[in-house]
Amino acid sequence: MKKIRITVMRKARYEDLIEKYENPIEHACDIEEGQVFIADGWKKPEGFCDSAWETISPFVMTLAHGGEDFYDGWMKNKKSAMLSCNDGFRPVSFYVEVIE
């Protein structure tokens, strides 16, 4: 099984939506841009957000098992994917790639 590098590429924060709809949350997302996690096959990296893992883990599993070329040519690197977590207030974009 292949190891997968998960790099935090971008964090967004929508203050208008947070103010209007969300109850206050402390430490909603402690991930930082540029942070790198290594997934050993299907195992969630230590310190990785549970909610984000639920979103990206199917892609990680596919890449770890040798799958590639999601959506027929979507990514320039066929052994990668650009994914975002499902937090509508603070979405985080991750670049997920096979470590060769």
All heavy atoms as an XYZ file, in Angstrom:
814
protein
N       0.842     -1.176      0.000
C       0.000      0.000      0.000
C       0.891      1.243      0.000
O       1.888      1.299      0.690
C      -0.905     -0.028      1.220
C      -2.009      0.949      1.127
S      -3.372      0.741      2.297
C      -3.555     -1.004      2.439
N       0.483      2.241     -0.759
C       1.276      3.462     -0.920
C       1.011      4.456      0.204
O      -0.081      4.503      0.766
C       0.945      4.105     -2.259
C       1.231      3.207     -3.449
C       0.745      3.848     -4.725
C       0.871      2.929     -5.893
N       2.217      2.583     -6.269
N       2.020      5.268      0.493
C       1.842      6.372      1.440
C       1.344      7.587      0.662
O       1.684      7.782     -0.499
C       3.150      6.691      2.144
C       3.551      5.612      3.119
C       4.704      6.039      3.965
C       4.991      4.911      4.949
N       5.861      5.343      6.016
N       0.547      8.400      1.350
C      -0.085      9.560      0.726
C       0.281     10.821      1.502
O       0.138     10.865      2.726
C      -1.627      9.394      0.703
C      -2.044      8.055      0.086
C      -2.282     10.583      0.007
C      -1.617      7.852     -1.347
N       0.744     11.832      0.774
C       1.045     13.135      1.370
C      -0.198     14.012      1.242
O      -0.763     14.141      0.157
C       2.220     13.798      0.662
C       2.576     15.172      1.240
C       3.714     15.857      0.496
N       4.917     15.049      0.509
C       5.487     14.518     -0.570
N       4.972     14.708     -1.766
N       6.580     13.806     -0.469
N      -0.579     14.629      2.347
C      -1.721     15.542      2.381
C      -1.183     16.911      2.801
O      -0.711     17.072      3.923
C      -2.787     15.059      3.381
C      -3.240     13.639      3.050
C      -3.968     16.031      3.427
C      -4.015     12.961      4.171
N      -1.241     17.870      1.887
C      -0.719     19.206      2.159
C      -1.876     20.199      2.255
O      -2.742     20.229      1.384
C       0.239     19.653      1.026
O       1.265     18.667      0.874
C       0.862     20.998      1.340
N      -1.872     20.978      3.325
C      -2.890     22.013      3.504
C      -2.511     23.181      2.594
O      -1.497     23.835      2.797
C      -2.971     22.473      4.974
C      -4.045     23.542      5.132
C      -3.217     21.297      5.902
N      -3.336     23.415      1.583
C      -3.035     24.436      0.586
C      -3.652     25.798      0.915
O      -3.032     26.824      0.709
C      -3.529     23.988     -0.796
C      -2.912     22.676     -1.260
S      -1.115     22.685     -1.289
C      -0.806     23.795     -2.644
N      -4.875     25.790      1.406
C      -5.558     27.064      1.646
C      -6.654     26.886      2.698
O      -7.331     25.876      2.732
C      -6.183     27.572      0.356
C      -6.797     28.939      0.495
C      -7.089     29.581     -0.822
N      -5.829     29.807     -1.526
C      -5.730     29.937     -2.846
N      -6.789     29.874     -3.588
N      -4.561     30.133     -3.415
N      -6.797     27.925      3.520
C      -7.894     27.991      4.493
C      -8.710     29.235      4.180
O      -8.156     30.292      3.929
C      -7.354     28.129      5.921
C      -6.735     26.886      6.493
C      -6.189     27.135      7.877
C      -7.288     27.436      8.864
N      -6.826     27.455     10.266
N     -10.005     29.079      4.202
C     -10.903     30.221      4.033
C     -11.722     30.373      5.312
O     -11.829     29.441      6.111
C     -11.809     30.004      2.833
N     -12.272     31.543      5.491
C     -13.111     31.781      6.674
C     -14.168     32.799      6.266
O     -13.843     33.909      5.851
C     -12.251     32.316      7.816
C     -12.997     32.474      9.112
C     -12.030     32.838     10.231
N     -12.754     33.181     11.423
C     -13.102     32.324     12.373
N     -12.749     31.070     12.268
N     -13.776     32.724     13.427
N     -15.425     32.416      6.399
C     -16.532     33.251      5.977
C     -17.212     33.855      7.204
O     -18.172     33.309      7.747
C     -17.510     32.437      5.133
C     -16.848     31.784      3.942
C     -16.990     30.426      3.717
C     -16.069     32.523      3.061
C     -16.385     29.818      2.618
C     -15.457     31.929      1.969
C     -15.621     30.576      1.753
O     -15.003     29.978      0.676
N     -16.684     35.012      7.626
C     -17.166     35.666      8.848
C     -18.648     35.998      8.779
O     -19.352     35.878      9.784
C     -16.354     36.940      9.126
C     -14.903     36.705      9.464
C     -14.680     35.972     10.774
O     -15.595     35.936     11.623
O     -13.581     35.428     10.938
N     -19.142     36.411      7.612
C     -20.555     36.771      7.497
C     -21.457     35.565      7.761
O     -22.473     35.679      8.441
C     -20.855     37.389      6.133
C     -20.499     36.491      4.956
O     -19.554     35.665      5.076
O     -21.157     36.610      3.913
N     -21.075     34.409      7.264
C     -21.871     33.197      7.501
C     -21.751     32.729      8.942
O     -22.740     32.292      9.546
C     -21.427     32.082      6.550
C     -21.641     32.362      5.064
C     -21.089     31.216      4.228
C     -23.108     32.605      4.758
N     -20.545     32.832      9.500
C     -20.335     32.448     10.901
C     -21.209     33.309     11.806
O     -21.909     32.798     12.679
C     -18.841     32.576     11.274
C     -18.027     31.488     10.559
C     -18.645     32.501     12.780
C     -16.521     31.665     10.642
N     -21.172     34.628     11.586
C     -21.941     35.545     12.426
C     -23.442     35.283     12.322
O     -24.168     35.318     13.310
C     -21.631     36.989     12.024
C     -22.303     38.005     12.915
C     -21.931     39.428     12.531
O     -20.749     39.664     12.225
O     -22.833     40.288     12.534
N     -23.896     34.993     11.121
C     -25.327     34.829     10.890
C     -25.866     33.467     11.348
O     -26.982     33.382     11.859
C     -25.627     35.022      9.410
C     -27.099     35.054      9.080
C     -27.328     35.448      7.647
C     -28.827     35.527      7.350
N     -29.087     35.967      5.987
N     -25.078     32.393     11.196
C     -25.630     31.046     11.377
C     -24.989     30.176     12.451
O     -25.608     29.227     12.915
C     -25.539     30.269     10.057
C     -26.343     30.881      8.952
C     -25.720     31.535      7.900
C     -27.736     30.822      8.952
C     -26.445     32.095      6.866
C     -28.472     31.391      7.928
C     -27.824     32.023      6.892
O     -28.549     32.578      5.879
N     -23.749     30.449     12.817
C     -23.051     29.486     13.673
C     -23.037     29.928     15.131
O     -22.854     31.104     15.436
C     -21.598     29.319     13.195
C     -20.862     28.218     13.942
C     -19.443     28.040     13.456
O     -18.716     29.049     13.310
O     -19.045     26.892     13.227
N     -23.218     28.969     16.031
C     -22.980     29.205     17.441
C     -21.474     29.234     17.654
O     -20.739     28.522     16.962
C     -23.608     28.102     18.295
C     -25.113     28.186     18.297
O     -25.681     29.274     18.365
N     -25.767     27.048     18.205
N     -20.985     30.031     18.599
C     -19.535     30.127     18.815
C     -18.902     28.766     19.103
O     -19.436     27.961     19.858
C     -19.421     31.050     20.035
C     -20.689     31.826     20.038
C     -21.740     30.897     19.492
N     -17.752     28.530     18.458
C     -16.986     27.290     18.638
C     -15.538     27.672     18.881
O     -14.973     28.492     18.158
C     -17.053     26.394     17.378
C     -18.470     25.935     17.115
C     -16.123     25.204     17.510
C     -18.614     25.125     15.838
N     -14.944     27.078     19.915
C     -13.514     27.271     20.142
C     -12.755     26.168     19.421
O     -13.175     25.011     19.416
C     -13.208     27.216     21.640
C     -13.698     28.437     22.392
C     -13.237     28.424     23.828
O     -12.069     28.055     24.075
O     -14.050     28.774     24.691
N     -11.650     26.509     18.809
C     -10.774     25.538     18.143
C     -11.502     24.730     17.071
O     -11.360     23.517     16.995
C     -10.121     24.595     19.151
C      -9.372     25.312     20.210
N      -8.199     25.980     19.963
C      -9.640     25.495     21.525
C      -7.774     26.539     21.084
N      -8.626     26.271     22.040
N     -12.285     25.410     16.259
C     -13.012     24.703     15.193
C     -12.049     24.085     14.194
O     -12.302     23.007     13.679
C     -13.966     25.656     14.491
N     -10.933     24.759     13.903
C      -9.960     24.220     12.952
C      -8.574     24.729     13.320
O      -8.298     25.925     13.214
C     -10.305     24.630     11.524
S      -9.150     23.949     10.322
N      -7.713     23.820     13.735
C      -6.358     24.190     14.131
C      -5.330     23.870     13.054
O      -4.134     24.013     13.279
C      -5.982     23.477     15.435
C      -6.845     23.946     16.604
O      -7.194     25.139     16.642
O      -7.171     23.113     17.460
N      -5.785     23.423     11.891
C      -4.879     23.108     10.792
C      -4.346     24.410     10.202
O      -5.068     25.392     10.096
C      -5.616     22.265      9.722
C      -5.883     20.857     10.259
C      -4.848     22.200      8.423
C      -6.688     19.973      9.329
N      -3.073     24.405      9.794
C      -2.439     25.596      9.239
C      -2.032     25.385      7.779
O      -1.636     24.277      7.395
C      -1.194     25.954     10.058
C      -1.485     26.325     11.498
C      -2.353     27.558     11.651
O      -2.250     28.472     10.798
O      -3.150     27.615     12.609
N      -2.100     26.439      6.982
C      -1.633     26.372      5.594
C      -0.175     25.937      5.568
O       0.623     26.380      6.389
C      -1.795     27.725      4.901
C      -3.222     28.036      4.545
C      -3.378     29.321      3.738
O      -2.385     29.829      3.174
O      -4.517     29.812      3.670
N       0.139     25.056      4.639
C       1.496     24.537      4.505
C       1.773     23.310      5.340
O       2.784     22.624      5.134
N       0.900     23.005      6.273
C       1.071     21.819      7.111
C       0.975     20.568      6.247
O       0.180     20.510      5.306
C      -0.002     21.815      8.199
C       0.240     20.870      9.328
C      -0.739     21.114     10.492
O      -1.589     22.004     10.443
N      -0.606     20.300     11.516
N       1.792     19.569      6.552
C       1.822     18.330      5.780
C       1.543     17.156      6.706
O       2.095     17.068      7.808
C       3.189     18.142      5.084
C       3.268     16.795      4.377
C       3.451     19.273      4.099
N       0.690     16.258      6.236
C       0.370     15.021      6.938
C       0.709     13.866      6.006
O       0.562     13.989      4.789
C      -1.122     14.954      7.282
C      -1.584     16.030      8.213
C      -2.031     17.250      7.726
C      -1.587     15.826      9.580
C      -2.468     18.256      8.573
C      -2.016     16.821     10.451
C      -2.460     18.038      9.943
N       1.134     12.751      6.576
C       1.393     11.547      5.792
C       0.424     10.468      6.245
O       0.369     10.117      7.427
C       2.846     11.048      5.971
C       3.858     12.140      5.637
C       3.082      9.787      5.150
C       3.832     12.631      4.204
N      -0.337      9.962      5.277
C      -1.259      8.857      5.554
C      -0.575      7.562      5.138
O      -0.113      7.439      4.010
C      -2.562      9.038      4.790
N      -0.489      6.641      6.049
C       0.077      5.326      5.760
C      -1.066      4.431      5.324
O      -1.754      3.830      6.146
C       0.768      4.773      7.001
C       1.550      3.507      6.723
O       1.651      3.098      5.548
O       2.064      2.920      7.684
N      -1.294      4.415      4.015
C      -2.436      3.668      3.502
C      -3.727      4.305      3.950
O      -3.921      5.506      3.812
N      -4.579      3.524      4.531
C      -5.917      3.946      4.916
C      -5.960      4.645      6.268
O      -6.972      5.205      6.668
C      -6.814      2.716      4.913
C      -8.204      2.922      5.387
C      -8.771      2.349      6.477
C      -9.221      3.742      4.815
N     -10.075      2.762      6.613
C     -10.380      3.626      5.594
C      -9.266      4.579      3.717
C     -11.560      4.289      5.314
C     -10.448      5.251      3.444
C     -11.572      5.096      4.230
N      -4.850      4.642      7.022
C      -4.860      5.176      8.382
C      -4.861      6.700      8.392
O      -4.050      7.341      7.740
C      -3.631      4.675      9.138
C      -3.598      3.185      9.312
C      -2.311      2.764      9.982
C      -2.192      1.248      9.964
N      -0.854      0.834     10.377
N      -5.773      7.265      9.181
C      -5.847      8.721      9.335
C      -4.588      9.196     10.049
O      -4.204      8.650     11.087
C      -7.079      9.108     10.145
C      -7.226     10.605     10.351
C      -8.412     10.933     11.204
C      -8.022     10.720     12.630
N      -8.596     11.554     13.619
N      -3.915     10.222      9.513
C      -2.724     10.747     10.174
C      -3.057     11.334     11.541
O      -4.121     11.929     11.728
C      -2.237     11.847      9.231
C      -2.877     11.561      7.923
C      -4.169     10.890      8.232
N      -2.135     11.182     12.468
C      -2.318     11.733     13.809
C      -2.463     13.244     13.723
O      -1.732     13.917     12.993
C      -1.122     11.371     14.687
C      -1.336     11.722     16.130
C      -0.257     11.169     17.031
O       0.269     10.084     16.737
O       0.051     11.842     18.028
N      -3.442     13.789     14.439
C      -3.661     15.222     14.477
C      -4.500     15.761     13.332
O      -4.753     16.957     13.274
N      -4.930     14.879     12.430
C      -5.732     15.325     11.293
C      -7.188     15.435     11.714
O      -7.708     14.604     12.460
C      -5.588     14.337     10.131
C      -6.009     14.896      8.809
C      -5.146     15.696      8.077
C      -7.274     14.646      8.290
C      -5.537     16.234      6.857
C      -7.673     15.168      7.083
C      -6.798     15.958      6.359
N      -7.876     16.428     11.226
C      -9.274     16.698     11.563
C     -10.183     15.523     11.167
O     -10.138     15.059     10.024
C      -9.698     17.966     10.828
S     -11.453     18.340     10.945
N     -11.002     15.058     12.106
C     -11.915     13.941     11.833
C     -12.887     14.261     10.710
O     -13.140     13.431      9.837
C     -12.712     13.566     13.090
C     -11.871     12.915     14.156
O     -10.811     12.326     13.828
O     -12.268     12.978     15.341
N     -13.443     15.459     10.726
C     -14.424     15.835      9.713
C     -13.784     15.905      8.322
O     -14.347     15.416      7.337
C     -15.053     17.177     10.074
O     -16.002     17.547      9.112
N     -12.601     16.510      8.235
C     -11.899     16.577      6.945
C     -11.540     15.174      6.464
O     -11.630     14.882      5.267
C     -10.646     17.441      7.065
N     -11.151     14.307      7.388
C     -10.794     12.940      7.007
C     -11.986     12.217      6.392
O     -11.843     11.480      5.412
C     -10.253     12.169      8.205
C      -9.799     10.790      7.840
C     -10.388      9.624      8.185
C      -8.669     10.442      7.026
N      -9.701      8.566      7.650
C      -8.641      9.045      6.933
C      -7.692     11.174      6.368
C      -7.669      8.363      6.201
C      -6.720     10.501      5.650
C      -6.711      9.118      5.574
N     -13.158     12.418      6.945
C     -14.358     11.780      6.383
C     -14.573     12.200      4.933
O     -15.044     11.417      4.120
C     -15.590     12.132      7.217
C     -15.637     11.426      8.551
C     -16.859     11.792      9.360
O     -17.877     12.227      8.770
O     -16.805     11.641     10.587
N     -14.220     13.434      4.612
C     -14.399     13.941      3.257
C     -13.349     13.408      2.293
O     -13.673     12.994      1.178
C     -14.341     15.485      3.261
O     -15.336     15.979      4.157
C     -14.590     16.043      1.872
N     -12.083     13.409      2.699
C     -11.015     13.060      1.756
C     -10.609     11.594      1.781
O      -9.947     11.130      0.851
C      -9.773     13.952      1.951
C      -8.988     13.583      3.201
C     -10.144     15.420      1.941
C      -7.629     14.245      3.277
N     -10.996     10.851      2.810
C     -10.509      9.472      2.957
C     -10.836      8.552      1.773
O      -9.998      7.698      1.439
C     -10.986      8.855      4.268
O     -12.387      8.765      4.319
N     -11.963      8.676      1.088
C     -12.176      7.794     -0.070
C     -11.125      8.004     -1.170
O     -10.691      7.047     -1.816
C     -13.572      8.177     -0.574
C     -14.265      8.745      0.612
C     -13.186      9.456      1.383
N     -10.685      9.247     -1.348
C      -9.644      9.534     -2.338
C      -8.298      9.003     -1.857
O      -7.527      8.460     -2.632
C      -9.566     11.039     -2.607
C     -10.777     11.572     -3.319
C     -11.895     11.969     -2.614
C     -10.794     11.665     -4.702
C     -13.012     12.461     -3.272
C     -11.901     12.165     -5.373
C     -13.021     12.554     -4.650
N      -8.008      9.183     -0.575
C      -6.762      8.663      0.003
C      -6.714      7.151     -0.161
O      -5.697      6.592     -0.583
C      -6.626      9.067      1.492
C      -5.454      8.350      2.147
C      -6.483     10.575      1.627
N      -7.814      6.476      0.159
C      -7.857      5.022      0.039
C      -7.629      4.586     -1.407
O      -6.868      3.657     -1.672
C      -9.191      4.476      0.536
C      -9.236      2.954      0.533
S     -10.729      2.302      1.280
C     -11.741      2.138     -0.158
N      -8.257      5.250     -2.347
C      -8.107      4.896     -3.754
C      -6.656      5.067     -4.197
O      -6.077      4.171     -4.826
C      -9.038      5.757     -4.628
O     -10.386      5.504     -4.238
C      -8.860      5.448     -6.101
N      -6.052      6.207     -3.859
C      -4.656      6.450     -4.230
C      -3.720      5.453     -3.541
O      -2.783      4.946     -4.164
C      -4.250      7.879     -3.886
C      -4.902      8.983     -4.714
C      -4.617     10.349     -4.095
C      -4.423      8.934     -6.161
N      -3.960      5.165     -2.282
C      -3.108      4.234     -1.532
C      -3.133      2.832     -2.131
O      -2.158      2.093     -2.047
C      -3.543      4.184     -0.066
N      -4.246      2.486     -2.757
C      -4.385      1.163     -3.375
C      -4.029      1.169     -4.858
O      -4.329      0.212     -5.572
C      -5.805      0.631     -3.174
C      -6.032      0.110     -1.793
N      -6.494      0.905     -0.773
C      -5.817     -1.117     -1.256
C      -6.579      0.181      0.333
N      -6.172     -1.030      0.076
N      -3.415      2.247     -5.340
C      -2.942      2.281     -6.718
C      -3.880      2.916     -7.716
O      -3.570      2.981     -8.904
N      -5.032      3.391     -7.270
C      -5.951      4.064     -8.176
C      -5.389      5.408     -8.596
O      -4.507      5.965     -7.940
N      -5.883      5.921     -9.691
C      -5.420      7.215    -10.192
C      -6.399      7.767    -11.213
O      -7.390      7.126    -11.535
C      -4.027      7.106    -10.807
C      -3.940      6.135    -11.966
C      -2.531      5.998    -12.511
O      -1.604      5.697    -11.740
O      -2.371      6.204    -13.724
N      -6.110      8.956    -11.712
C      -6.854      9.610    -12.783
C      -8.339      9.773    -12.461
O      -9.209      9.354    -13.214
C      -6.664      8.860    -14.113
C      -6.991      9.743    -15.303
O      -6.983     10.977    -15.160
O      -7.275      9.187    -16.376
N      -8.613     10.432    -11.322
C      -9.995     10.706    -10.946
C     -10.672     11.549    -12.022
O     -10.093     12.500    -12.538
C     -10.059     11.465     -9.616
C      -9.509     10.695     -8.455
C      -8.277     11.020     -7.904
C     -10.219      9.642     -7.916
C      -7.775     10.324     -6.820
C      -9.729      8.927     -6.836
C      -8.498      9.273     -6.293
N     -11.862     11.244    -12.350
C     -12.693     12.012    -13.286
C     -12.028     12.220    -14.650
O     -12.161     13.279    -15.259
C     -13.119     13.353    -12.665
C     -13.747     13.191    -11.312
C     -13.134     13.723    -10.173
C     -14.937     12.491    -11.144
C     -13.705     13.566     -8.912
C     -15.506     12.324     -9.892
C     -14.885     12.865     -8.783
O     -15.447     12.708     -7.554
N     -11.309     11.207    -15.101
C     -10.747     11.187    -16.467
C      -9.997     12.457    -16.861
O     -10.393     13.178    -17.771
C     -11.862     10.916    -17.484
C     -12.529      9.575    -17.257
O     -11.818      8.603    -16.951
O     -13.762      9.508    -17.364
N      -8.909     12.733    -16.177
C      -8.048     13.842    -16.563
C      -8.233     15.115    -15.775
O      -7.718     16.161    -16.158
N      -8.921     15.041    -14.656
C      -9.178     16.209    -13.818
C      -7.875     16.864    -13.347
O      -7.709     18.082    -13.421
C     -10.034     15.760    -12.641
C     -10.218     16.707    -11.505
C     -10.503     18.041    -11.584
C     -10.160     16.401    -10.118
N     -10.631     18.576    -10.318
C     -10.425     17.582     -9.401
C      -9.925     15.236     -9.396
C     -10.451     17.635     -8.019
C      -9.964     15.288     -8.023
C     -10.226     16.486     -7.345
N      -6.917     16.067    -12.872
C      -5.678     16.592    -12.308
C      -4.515     16.411    -13.274
O      -4.439     15.399    -13.970
C      -5.355     15.873    -10.989
C      -6.384     16.064     -9.887
S      -6.485     17.749     -9.263
C      -4.894     17.938     -8.474
N      -3.590     17.360    -13.291
C      -2.390     17.231    -14.120
C      -1.567     16.033    -13.670
O      -1.033     15.298    -14.492
C      -1.555     18.513    -14.055
C      -2.235     19.676    -14.754
C      -1.403     20.928    -14.661
C      -2.109     22.076    -15.372
N      -1.340     23.317    -15.321
N      -1.448     15.844    -12.354
C      -0.793     14.669    -11.793
C      -1.893     13.635    -11.540
O      -2.726     13.811    -10.655
C      -0.073     15.030    -10.495
C       0.479     13.816     -9.761
O       0.355     12.675    -10.192
N       1.095     14.071     -8.622
N      -1.906     12.564    -12.309
C      -2.973     11.558    -12.212
C      -3.034     10.870    -10.854
O      -4.039     10.277    -10.502
C      -2.802     10.517    -13.313
C      -3.045     11.059    -14.688
C      -2.897      9.978    -15.730
C      -3.186     10.553    -17.103
N      -3.298      9.509    -18.109
N      -1.948     10.957    -10.099
C      -1.896     10.317     -8.785
C      -2.092     11.349     -7.687
O      -1.388     11.363     -6.679
C      -0.565      9.579     -8.613
C      -0.405      8.442     -9.597
C       0.916      7.750     -9.413
C       1.053      6.622    -10.437
N       2.319      5.905    -10.250
N      -3.061     12.244     -7.896
C      -3.324     13.299     -6.919
C      -4.782     13.742     -6.996
O      -5.511     13.365     -7.911
C      -2.412     14.501     -7.182
O      -2.810     15.181     -8.358
N      -5.159     14.581     -6.019
C      -6.487     15.191     -6.013
C      -6.423     16.467     -5.178
O      -5.646     16.553     -4.229
C      -7.525     14.239     -5.425
N      -7.207     17.457     -5.540
C      -7.365     18.680     -4.747
C      -8.755     18.622     -4.145
O      -9.761     18.580     -4.877
C      -7.220     19.932     -5.622
C      -7.346     21.227     -4.853
S      -6.047     21.532     -3.657
C      -4.687     21.933     -4.732
N      -8.821     18.594     -2.826
C     -10.087     18.360     -2.130
C     -10.274     19.381     -1.019
O      -9.301     19.934     -0.511
C     -10.083     16.950     -1.525
C      -9.770     15.832     -2.515
C      -9.340     14.582     -1.782
C     -10.957     15.581     -3.399
N     -11.515     19.584     -0.625
C     -11.819     20.492      0.477
C     -12.649     19.772      1.520
O     -13.450     18.891      1.198
C     -12.601     21.710     -0.022
O     -11.826     22.459     -0.908
N     -12.472     20.185      2.766
C     -13.292     19.617      3.835
C     -14.724     20.135      3.699
O     -14.998     21.040      2.914
C     -12.710     19.958      5.197
S     -12.919     21.680      5.673
N     -15.612     19.595      4.491
C     -17.025     19.937      4.354
C     -17.503     21.029      5.305
O     -18.692     21.210      5.489
C     -17.876     18.675      4.527
C     -17.659     18.020      5.869
O     -16.961     18.531      6.718
N     -18.247     16.857      6.055
N     -16.599     21.794      5.890
C     -16.973     22.894      6.783
C     -17.360     24.098      5.928
O     -16.510     24.719      5.294
C     -15.804     23.233      7.705
C     -16.149     24.289      8.746
O     -17.076     25.099      8.508
O     -15.486     24.317      9.788
N     -18.616     24.431      5.896
C     -19.091     25.534      5.074
C     -18.706     26.905      5.594
O     -18.814     27.895      4.880
N     -18.262     26.989      6.851
C     -17.832     28.251      7.438
C     -16.327     28.476      7.297
O     -15.868     29.597      7.183
C     -18.185     28.304      8.928
C     -19.651     28.186      9.202
C     -20.157     27.067      9.848
C     -20.529     29.188      8.836
C     -21.507     26.959     10.119
C     -21.890     29.089      9.103
C     -22.377     27.962      9.743
N     -15.540     27.382      7.356
C     -14.081     27.448      7.319
C     -13.516     26.343      6.421
O     -12.806     25.465      6.895
C     -13.499     27.260      8.722
C     -13.711     28.403      9.669
C     -13.435     27.975     11.099
N     -14.401     26.970     11.526
C     -15.615     27.262     12.001
N     -15.996     28.490     12.148
N     -16.442     26.299     12.342
N     -13.809     26.352      5.125
C     -13.316     25.275      4.274
C     -11.789     25.297      4.153
O     -11.175     26.364      4.104
C     -13.985     25.526      2.923
C     -14.347     26.968      2.934
C     -14.595     27.337      4.363
N     -11.212     24.117      4.136
C      -9.766     23.939      3.989
C      -9.539     23.106      2.740
O     -10.176     22.068      2.548
C      -9.158     23.236      5.216
C      -7.667     23.016      5.031
C      -9.434     24.041      6.491
N      -8.623     23.560      1.878
C      -8.286     22.820      0.649
C      -7.011     22.023      0.875
O      -6.016     22.552      1.379
C      -8.085     23.778     -0.522
O      -9.299     24.440     -0.805
N      -7.061     20.758      0.458
C      -5.947     19.833      0.626
C      -5.486     19.317     -0.731
O      -6.313     18.942     -1.561
C      -6.378     18.610      1.455
C      -6.874     18.946      2.822
C      -8.235     19.106      3.068
C      -5.997     19.082      3.883
C      -8.706     19.398      4.336
C      -6.461     19.375      5.157
C      -7.814     19.534      5.390
N      -4.162     19.268     -0.921
C      -3.595     18.598     -2.089
C      -3.151     17.235     -1.601
O      -2.335     17.106     -0.676
C      -2.406     19.383     -2.657
C      -1.830     18.750     -3.903
C      -2.603     18.606     -5.054
C      -0.525     18.304     -3.933
C      -2.070     18.034     -6.191
C       0.008     17.728     -5.070
C      -0.786     17.599     -6.198
O      -0.261     17.027     -7.322
N      -3.722     16.203     -2.182
C      -3.494     14.822     -1.785
C      -2.729     14.135     -2.912
O      -3.188     14.159     -4.065
C      -4.855     14.113     -1.542
C      -4.662     12.668     -1.147
C      -5.651     14.865     -0.493
N      -1.575     13.530     -2.598
C      -0.753     12.924     -3.647
C      -0.040     11.686     -3.153
O       0.280     11.563     -1.962
C       0.262     13.917     -4.174
C       1.245     14.387     -3.107
C       2.165     15.495     -3.562
O       2.619     15.462     -4.725
O       2.414     16.394     -2.737
N       0.224     10.780     -4.077
C       0.976      9.561     -3.778
C       2.440      9.935     -3.594
O       2.996     10.735     -4.350
C       0.839      8.540     -4.933
C       1.741      7.339     -4.702
C      -0.614      8.108     -5.072
N       3.067      9.365     -2.577
C       4.503      9.524     -2.395
C       5.166      8.378     -3.149
O       4.937      7.215     -2.854
C       4.885      9.466     -0.895
C       4.247     10.616     -0.149
C       6.414      9.483     -0.748
C       4.439     10.556      1.355
N       5.942      8.723     -4.147
C       6.604      7.695     -4.973
C       7.872      7.227     -4.308
O       8.560      7.906     -3.655
C       6.927      8.257     -6.366
C       5.693      8.676     -7.129
C       4.799      7.529     -7.572
O       5.211      6.356     -7.557
O       3.653      7.820     -7.950
